[in-house]
Amino acid sequence: MQDGRGWHGEELDLEAYLERVDYQGERTPTLAVLRALQRAHVTSVPFENFTTMLGAPVPLDLKSVQDKLVHSSRGGYCFEHAVLFAAALERLGFTFQGLMGRVTLGASKVLPGSHALLAVRPADDDRWWLCDVGFGRGPLEPIEIADNNEVDFGGWRFRLERRAGAFGDDWWLYQHETDGWLDRHTFTLTPQYSIDYVVGSHYVSTHPRSPFVKRPFAQRFTATAHHRLDAALWTITTPDGEQTERKLETHELGEVLEEHFGISLRPGELARLAQRLDAA
């Protein structure tokens, strides 16, 4: 019986997951494994909202998430990624807890908690590490949850900052852009359970103000490039900030998704998504 708190790692097809992310290393709950596993995950499983754009629900039970992200050439958004990664961490023996963040991207107003993250403590390290595997833009590896911690993963730069909140610390994650630091999201260390992610997922996949119900969106992140498809606009960014972009023609969509995003849709799905692309 699922009580809404656990991550159901026992239901994970671990062999299939590790093959999906092309991870061939050790299977121990160490910091080195955590780093390698996150890098493998974020560079193998893309971010996309196509299920929502195709008018289907987004279930978060592990079987459904596995069928989509592991056994199919598909991706998902943060809640799906976090549920899958949490199950893998549980199977490998890591200590961790779910977190919820508020995506800011420079906004001045308070936005809803709608981003799933994980805080992980390896067996060979007494520090907590932020694992953000479902944002679509990295980071490639975990970031130690420490004030003013700035990291550089091959030119992709991030910084964590702690601020005093009304009822405890707020944490801010910044990502370095060509014109300086951009606040990406905020979060607290209040534990979140799998049922909390179900609530958040329902909001982002159904609320009329959610950006995920308005236009197709996909991302693929690697060590050398970030690919983003926002409606029909395809943008490629490199670690040094150089960007190239162009608008896709409808007939290009399937080929670009497969070749550059690792996403394969059935013909009927592709046709319906192309219609949404034209309407966006």
C-alpha positions as CSV (number, residue, x, y, z in Angstrom):
1,M,0.0,0.0,0.0
2,Q,1.4,3.4,-1.0
3,D,1.2,5.8,1.9
4,G,2.3,8.9,0.1
5,R,5.7,9.2,1.9
6,G,8.0,6.6,0.3
7,W,9.6,6.5,-3.1
8,H,9.0,2.9,-3.9
9,G,12.5,2.0,-4.9
10,E,11.7,-1.7,-4.7
11,E,9.5,-1.2,-7.7
12,L,12.2,0.3,-9.8
13,D,13.7,-1.8,-12.7
14,L,17.2,-0.7,-11.7
15,E,19.0,-2.5,-14.5
16,A,16.8,-0.8,-17.1
17,Y,17.2,2.6,-15.4
18,L,21.0,2.3,-15.3
19,E,21.1,1.2,-18.9
20,R,18.8,4.1,-19.9
21,V,21.2,6.7,-18.4
22,D,24.3,4.8,-19.5
23,Y,25.7,4.4,-16.0
24,Q,28.2,1.6,-15.6
25,G,29.9,2.5,-12.3
26,E,29.7,1.2,-8.7
27,R,26.4,0.8,-6.9
28,T,27.3,2.1,-3.5
29,P,25.8,5.2,-1.7
30,T,28.9,7.3,-2.0
31,L,29.5,10.9,-3.1
32,A,31.4,9.8,-6.2
33,V,28.5,7.6,-7.3
34,L,26.0,10.4,-6.6
35,R,28.0,12.7,-8.8
36,A,28.3,10.2,-11.6
37,L,24.7,9.1,-11.4
38,Q,23.4,12.7,-11.6
39,R,25.6,13.5,-14.5
40,A,24.4,10.3,-16.3
41,H,20.7,11.1,-15.6
42,V,20.6,14.8,-16.6
43,T,22.5,14.1,-19.8
44,S,20.4,11.1,-20.8
45,V,16.8,11.8,-19.9
46,P,15.4,15.0,-21.5
47,F,12.9,17.5,-20.1
48,E,9.6,17.9,-21.9
49,N,5.9,18.7,-21.3
50,F,4.5,16.9,-24.3
51,T,2.2,14.6,-22.4
52,T,0.3,17.7,-21.1
53,M,0.3,19.3,-24.5
54,L,-1.2,16.2,-25.9
55,G,-4.1,16.4,-23.4
56,A,-3.2,13.4,-21.3
57,P,-2.7,13.2,-17.5
58,V,0.8,12.9,-16.0
59,P,0.7,10.1,-13.5
60,L,3.5,10.0,-10.9
61,D,3.3,6.4,-9.8
62,L,6.6,4.8,-10.4
63,K,5.4,2.3,-12.9
64,S,4.0,5.0,-15.1
65,V,7.1,7.1,-14.8
66,Q,9.3,4.1,-15.6
67,D,7.2,3.2,-18.7
68,K,7.7,6.7,-20.0
69,L,11.2,7.9,-19.0
70,V,13.0,4.5,-18.9
71,H,11.3,2.1,-21.3
72,S,10.4,4.8,-23.9
73,S,12.4,7.4,-25.7
74,R,10.7,10.2,-23.8
75,G,11.4,12.7,-21.1
76,G,9.3,14.5,-18.5
77,Y,9.2,17.5,-16.2
78,C,10.7,17.9,-12.8
79,F,8.2,15.8,-10.8
80,E,8.7,12.8,-13.0
81,H,12.5,13.2,-12.9
82,A,12.6,13.6,-9.2
83,V,10.4,10.5,-8.5
84,L,12.5,8.4,-10.8
85,F,15.9,9.6,-9.4
86,A,14.6,9.2,-5.8
87,A,13.6,5.6,-6.5
88,A,17.1,4.9,-7.8
89,L,18.7,6.6,-4.8
90,E,16.6,4.5,-2.5
91,R,17.6,1.3,-4.2
92,L,21.3,2.3,-3.9
93,G,21.0,3.0,-0.2
94,F,21.3,6.8,-0.1
95,T,19.8,9.0,2.6
96,F,17.7,11.8,1.1
97,Q,14.6,13.9,1.3
98,G,12.3,15.6,-1.2
99,L,12.3,19.4,-1.5
100,M,10.0,21.9,-3.2
101,G,11.2,25.0,-5.0
102,R,9.7,28.2,-6.4
103,V,11.0,29.0,-9.9
104,T,11.9,32.6,-10.1
105,L,14.0,33.3,-13.2
106,G,14.4,36.9,-12.1
107,A,10.7,37.5,-11.2
108,S,10.0,40.0,-8.4
109,K,6.7,38.5,-7.3
110,V,6.2,35.4,-5.2
111,L,5.5,32.4,-7.4
112,P,4.0,29.0,-6.4
113,G,6.1,26.1,-5.2
114,S,6.2,24.0,-8.4
115,H,9.7,22.6,-8.7
116,A,10.8,19.2,-7.3
117,L,14.4,18.8,-6.0
118,L,16.2,16.4,-3.7
119,A,18.6,16.8,-0.8
120,V,21.0,13.8,-0.5
121,R,23.5,12.8,2.1
122,P,26.0,10.1,0.9
123,A,27.1,7.4,3.3
124,D,30.8,8.5,3.1
125,D,30.1,12.3,3.5
126,D,28.2,14.1,6.3
127,R,27.2,17.0,4.1
128,W,23.9,17.5,2.3
129,W,23.9,17.9,-1.4
130,L,21.3,19.4,-3.7
131,C,20.3,17.2,-6.6
132,D,18.3,19.1,-9.2
133,V,17.8,16.6,-12.0
134,G,14.5,17.8,-13.4
135,F,15.0,21.5,-14.4
136,G,16.4,20.7,-17.8
137,R,19.4,23.0,-17.6
138,G,21.6,21.1,-15.1
139,P,23.5,21.3,-13.0
140,L,25.5,18.3,-14.2
141,E,26.4,17.2,-10.6
142,P,25.1,17.7,-7.1
143,I,25.9,21.0,-5.3
144,E,26.8,21.1,-1.6
145,I,24.1,22.9,0.3
146,A,26.3,25.6,1.8
147,D,26.1,29.4,1.8
148,N,27.9,31.2,-1.1
149,N,28.9,27.9,-2.6
150,E,29.9,28.6,-6.2
151,V,30.6,25.7,-8.6
152,D,31.7,25.3,-12.1
153,F,31.0,22.2,-14.1
154,G,32.9,22.6,-17.3
155,G,31.9,26.2,-17.8
156,W,28.3,25.8,-16.5
157,R,28.4,27.9,-13.3
158,F,26.0,27.9,-10.4
159,R,25.8,29.5,-6.9
160,L,23.9,28.8,-3.8
161,E,23.0,31.6,-1.4
162,R,21.3,31.3,2.0
163,R,18.9,34.1,3.2
164,A,17.1,34.5,6.4
165,G,13.3,33.8,6.0
166,A,10.4,34.4,8.4
167,F,10.5,30.8,9.6
168,G,14.0,29.6,8.8
169,D,16.5,29.8,6.0
170,D,15.6,30.3,2.3
171,W,18.0,29.0,-0.3
172,W,18.5,30.6,-3.7
173,L,20.1,28.8,-6.6
174,Y,21.7,31.1,-9.2
175,Q,22.8,30.2,-12.7
176,H,25.4,32.3,-14.6
177,E,24.2,33.8,-17.8
178,T,26.0,35.9,-20.4
179,D,24.9,39.1,-18.6
180,G,25.6,37.9,-15.0
181,W,23.9,35.8,-12.3
182,L,20.2,34.9,-12.7
183,D,18.2,33.6,-9.7
184,R,16.8,30.3,-10.9
185,H,14.7,29.2,-8.0
186,T,14.3,29.3,-4.3
187,F,13.7,26.5,-1.9
188,T,13.6,25.5,1.8
189,L,14.8,22.4,3.5
190,T,11.2,21.4,4.6
191,P,10.8,17.8,3.7
192,Q,8.4,16.9,0.9
193,Y,6.9,13.5,0.3
194,S,5.8,11.8,-2.9
195,I,2.2,12.8,-2.3
196,D,3.3,16.5,-2.2
197,Y,4.8,16.0,-5.7
198,V,1.4,14.6,-6.9
199,V,-0.2,17.9,-5.8
200,G,2.5,20.0,-7.5
201,S,2.3,18.0,-10.6
202,H,-1.4,18.4,-10.9
203,Y,-1.0,22.2,-10.7
204,V,1.6,22.5,-13.4
205,S,-0.1,20.1,-15.7
206,T,-3.7,21.5,-15.4
207,H,-3.7,25.1,-14.1
208,P,-4.5,27.6,-16.9
209,R,-1.6,29.9,-15.7
210,S,0.9,27.2,-15.8
211,P,3.4,27.6,-18.7
212,F,3.3,23.9,-19.3
213,V,-0.3,24.0,-20.6
214,K,0.4,26.8,-23.0
215,R,3.0,25.7,-25.5
216,P,5.3,22.7,-26.2
217,F,8.6,22.9,-24.3
218,A,11.6,20.6,-24.3
219,Q,15.3,20.7,-23.1
220,R,18.3,18.5,-23.5
221,F,21.4,19.2,-21.4
222,T,24.9,17.9,-22.0
223,A,28.4,18.7,-20.9
224,T,28.9,20.8,-24.1
225,A,25.5,22.2,-25.0
226,H,22.0,23.0,-23.8
227,H,19.2,22.5,-26.4
228,R,15.9,24.2,-25.8
229,L,12.7,24.0,-27.8
230,D,10.2,26.7,-26.8
231,A,7.2,26.3,-29.1
232,A,8.9,26.4,-32.5
233,L,12.0,28.2,-31.4
234,W,15.1,26.0,-31.1
235,T,18.0,27.5,-29.1
236,I,21.4,26.0,-28.6
237,T,23.6,27.5,-25.8
238,T,27.2,26.5,-25.0
239,P,29.0,26.9,-21.7
240,D,30.6,30.1,-22.8
241,G,27.2,31.7,-23.4
242,E,27.2,31.6,-27.2
243,Q,23.8,31.0,-28.6
244,T,22.3,30.0,-32.0
245,E,18.6,29.9,-32.6
246,R,16.1,29.3,-35.4
247,K,12.4,28.7,-35.8
248,L,11.5,25.1,-36.8
249,E,9.2,24.3,-39.6
250,T,6.5,21.8,-38.7
251,H,7.9,19.1,-40.9
252,E,11.3,19.3,-39.1
253,L,9.9,18.6,-35.6
254,G,10.1,14.8,-35.5
255,E,13.7,14.7,-36.8
256,V,15.0,17.4,-34.5
257,L,13.3,15.9,-31.5
258,E,14.9,12.5,-32.1
259,E,18.3,13.6,-33.2
260,H,18.9,16.5,-30.8
261,F,16.6,15.9,-27.8
262,G,16.4,12.1,-27.7
263,I,12.6,12.1,-27.9
264,S,10.6,9.8,-30.1
265,L,6.9,10.3,-30.6
266,R,4.4,8.1,-32.3
267,P,3.1,9.5,-35.7
268,G,-0.2,10.4,-34.2
269,E,1.3,12.2,-31.3
270,L,3.8,14.0,-33.5
271,A,1.0,15.3,-35.7
272,R,-1.1,16.5,-32.7
273,L,2.0,18.2,-31.2
274,A,2.7,19.9,-34.5
275,Q,-0.8,21.4,-34.4
276,R,-0.1,22.7,-30.9
277,L,3.2,24.1,-32.2
278,D,1.4,26.0,-34.9
279,A,-1.1,27.4,-32.5
280,A,1.5,28.5,-29.9
